[in-house]
Amino acid sequence: MYILMIAQMVSAQSELLRVNKQRHFPVILPGNYSGITHIRGDEYAVVSDKSLSNGFFVFKIAVDSITGDILSVRDNGFHGNDMSGGDLEAVAYNPVTNTLFISSEADNSIAEYTLRGDTMGRRLAVPDVYRHAVGNAGLESLAYNVHTGMYWTMNESTLTCDGVQSTSSNKARNRLRLQSFGEDLQPLSQYAYLMDEPVAGKAADNYAMGVSEVLALDNGRLLVLERELYVPKQKIGAFVNCKIYEVNPPKAVPVSPDEPLTASSPYMDKRLVYAWRTGISLIDYSFANYEGMCLGPFLKDGSRVIILISDSQNGYGGILKDWFKTIVIK
């Protein structure tokens, strides 16, 4: 009976119960917030991809215990070191070691930090295949789950060894590599992940198509945040399409880091959990480039909050805002 219950828990899919509106909190200074993870209580570590030095902010986020909506956000300060900012994109907290791991897209490394913001010298052993990442399209995501004891990361866009990257006009689907690591920080399994086809069909002034975050659930499954950002020269008509998919690594076929991904590679099955769109029009300024996603608190009914945070490019043009959003899953 016990084994059966465990098997059912591991195989259970996530069910979307509620979606809350995105919210902006003026007390949070405009930034370039790119990753978030829960530490303890109402405290969350948040990283910025344009911080002057390596480290993280500590945000206190109050969540309604019934609806999962965010009630307030407060910045409790920056914890960092004297190393210059390395394009920090994602962060994951390990409660066993009481440390944070932060990914740097500048060199596609993932380093361990104390809660004071000091590096500890340990790093995840990232496979050499990720050296094929181009520019701002490397290790954008990072997750850890204490129940599975595994870390996860994925490249944002297609590596040069695996094909061409999606653009606003080529309709190419990004071929990505999802990588797991054990508690010893050594690589475990790698899986092929195929993104959706881009929606945009014409030239853009600014365009980004890729996976901006992964989240590791207690049951061994992962949530993957696909994001397509399109900005035309005139700015009106800009949009961001976000989709959260669920994948189940134990049911997927691993791939070799030494072999290129092709159209016939064994890509993971994925199931859409939630999709939404924000944009800029004459009357709408909801444009939100969501880059961070993490587990939040359990609600009174036993459901779980997912917290998302967007990158406003430091409040670009006085128009973009640092949006926060929550969804609730079972």
N, C-alpha and C positions, 0 to 999 in steps of 0.2 A: 504494500500500500504506500509506504514512504517513497520508494523508488518511483512509483507511478506518479505521485504528487509532484516530485521534482521534475520529472519528464514533462508533465503538463505545464508547469511553471516556465520551463525553459522554452517550450514551443509556443507559448501564448503570444499572440500578436498584440501590439499596442492599439488601443481604441481611443480615438479623439473624442473627448467629452465636451470641451468648451474652448472657444477662442475669444480672447479679450482684446479690446482695441489697443493700438499702440499709444504710448504716452510719452510726453516730453516733460522733463523737470528742470526748470531754469536754474535751480541751485547748482546743477552740474555744469561746470564750465565746458564750452565747446571743445571737442577733442577728436581723436582718431582712434576710437575704441574698437579693438579688433578681436578680443577674446575675453571670456568670462568663465569663472569656476567658483563653485561654492566651497567655502572654508569651514565655517561653523556658525550656528545660529543664523543671524541675519547678515553675516559678513561674507562678501564675495571679493575675490581678486580679479582685477580687470587690467588688461594690458593694452597699450597703445602702440601702433606701428610707426609712430613718429615721436616717441618720447626721446628727450635729449640724452637720457642715460638708461641703461638696462634696469628693469624692475617692474613694479606693478602698483596700481592704486588699490586701496581697500574701500569698497562701496558698502554701505549699509542699506539693504533693500528690504522694505517692509511689504509683505504680501498678505492680502485678505485670506483668512483661513477657510473661507467658504467658497468664494468665487475664483481665487487664484489671481485676482487682479492686483497690480502693483499700486500700493498706497503712497509710498514715498521712497526717494533715493537720496542718500547723503554721501558725499566724498569725505572719507576719513584720512586722506593723505596718501602720499606716494612713498613707497619703500623701494629703494634702489641702491646701486653702487656707482662707482666712478667710471665705469666702462661706458663708452659712447653708445647711443641707441643703435640696436642691430635689427631694426624692422621686426619688432616682436609682434607675432600674429596670433598666438593661441597659448592658453595656459590650462594646466590640469593640477588639481590638488590630490596628494596621496595622504590620507589620514593615518596610515600606518607609520610612515616616516615623518609625518608632520612637515612635509616640504612641498614645494611647487615645482613643476616642470614647465618650462617656457620655450616655445619654438621661435627661432630666429630665421626669418626668410632670407636675411642677408647672406648666410652661409649654409642654410638648411640644416642647422644643428638644433638639438633639443637638450637644454641644460637644466640642472637641478638648482633650486634657490631655497634659501631659508625664508622664514616669514618676515625676516628683517630686510630682505632684498639682496642678500649676499649670495654669490655663486658658491657651490660646494665642491666643484671639480668633477662631479659625475655627469655623464651624458648618456642618452639613449644611443645605442650603436646603430645609427641610421645606415641602411644598405647603400652601397656605392651607386646604385642605379639612380638615386635621387639627385646625383650630381648633374644629370641631364636636364634638370629644371632650368627654364629660361626666365631671366629677369624676375618680375614680380609674380611668379606663378609656381612657387615651390611649396614648402610645408606650411600651409595656411591653417591647418586644423590640428587639434590634439585633444585626446580624452583619456581618462583613466576611470576604472570602476573597481572598487575595493572587493566586491563580491566575486568578480572573475579574476582579479589580480593581473589585469592586462592593460597596457597602454595602446592607443591607436592613433595613427596619423594617416594623412592622404595628401598627395600633391594637388594643388589647386587646378592646374591645367595640364594638358598632355606634355609628357616629356619628349625631348627631341628624338629619342630612340624609339618612340611608340607611334609617331605620326605627326599630323599637323594639329595645331590648336584651333579651337573654335574662334571665329571672328564674326563681326556683325553682318557679313555678307556671304560667307562660304558654306554655311549650313553643316559644317563638320561637327561631329559629336566627340567630345573630349573622352579619351581613353585614360583612365586614372588607375593608380595603384594604392590600395588600402593595405597598410602594414600594421601588424600587431607586434608587441614586445612583452616579455615576461617581467616579473619582479626583479630579475637580475639585469634588466635593461638591455638584454640581448634580443635580436629579432626572432620572431616565431614564424608566423605564416603571412603570406602576401596574397592578395586577391585582386582580380581585375574588376573595375567598376566603369560602366558606360553611362555617361551623362545623356540627358535628353538633347534633342536637336534644338539649336537656337531659334528663338522666335523672330528676332530682328532680321531684316532682309535688305538693309542698305547701309551705306557708310555712316560712321559715327564719329563724333568728336572725342568721345570717351566711351570705352566698351570693356566689360569684364564678364567673362563666362567661366564659371568654375565652382568647385566645392569650397565653400568658405568655412565649414565647420563640420565636425562629427561629434556625436554624443554617445557614450557607452551606457547602456541600460543594465539594470541588475540581472536581467534574464539572459544576458549574453548577446542580445541583439544590439544593433546600432541604429541611430538616427543620423541621416546624412542631409546636410543643407546645401542644395544646389541653388546657385544665384546667377541670374543674368541681368547685368546692368547696362543700360543703353542711354546715351546722352547725345542728342543731335547738336549741331553747332548753335542753333537758336535757343537751346535749352527747353523750350516748350515742347512737350511730347516725350520728354525723358521718362524712363520707367525702370523699375526693378521688379523682376519676377523671381519669387522665392518658392521653392518646393522642398518639403521635408519628406524624405523617403526612409523606409525601414528596410534593413537588410539583416540576414541571419548567417553570419560567417560559418557556424558549424555545418550548415547545409550547402555551403559553397565549395567549389573546387579551387584549391590554391594554384598560383602560377609561379613560375620561376623568375627571379629578378634578373637572370642572365639572358632571358629570351624576350624579344620585342613583342608587344601586344599587337594583335592583328584583328581583322574583322571576325575571325573565327575563334578568338580566345574565349575561354569559359567565363563570361561576365556574370557577376552576381545577379540573382533575381532581386528585384526591388519592388516595394509596395508603397504607393503614395499615401501619406498620412494627412498632409495638409498643404495647400498651395494658396498663395495670395500675391497681390500686385499693388505696388505703390507708384506714384508718379508726380509729374509736374505739369500742370495745365494753368489756364488763366485763373482758375478758382481753386485749384487743388495743389497743395505743397506737402503732400504726404510722403514724398520720395524718401525711402529709407533703405540704405545698403546694409542689410543684416550680415554681420561677420562673426558674431559670438553667440554661443548657445550652450546652456548647461542645465543640469538638474536643479530644481528649486525644492521647496518644502513639500511634504505630504499635506493634503488638506484633510478636513475633519471626516470626509466620507471615504478616505483611503486613497483617493486619486493623487496624481503627482503633477506638479507644476514644472513646465519647461520655460526658462527665461531666455529671451533673446535681446541682444544689444546691437545697435547699428553704428556705423562709422560715418560721421557727418563731414569728414575732411575738414575738421576744425571749424564747423559751421560755415562751410563754403558760401561765399557771396552774401552772407547774412540771411540766406534762405534755408539751407539745410539744417536739420536739427538732430540731436543725439536721441534717437527714439529707443524706447524700451517696450517690449511686448511679451505677453505670456500666452501659452496654450496649456490646456489641461488634458492629461491622458490617463488611461486606466491600464 
